[in-house]
């Protein structure tokens, strides 16, 4: 999968690594946790991880199922992260 920062994002840093090889049995929520740690977010900072730039999925969704449903024609699953203020809206 490829995980990139939302084009207009100003509050979250860029990830040093954007390509990830993830086993199909891993739940999406674990990917969210991994990215949160890599971004070194404060507990009060929220963010969304979107599939193909516009779709939110359940944290319980398995990566294998998500890949089958949403992979790009080039064979990659694209995820985009964008900041979210827990007490407000998208930044």
Secondary structure, DSSP 4 states (H G I P E B T S, - for coil): -EEEE-TT--SSPPPS--B----TTSBHHHHHHHHHHHHT--TTEEEEEEETTTB---TTSBHHHHHHHH--TTSPPEEEEEEEETTS-B-
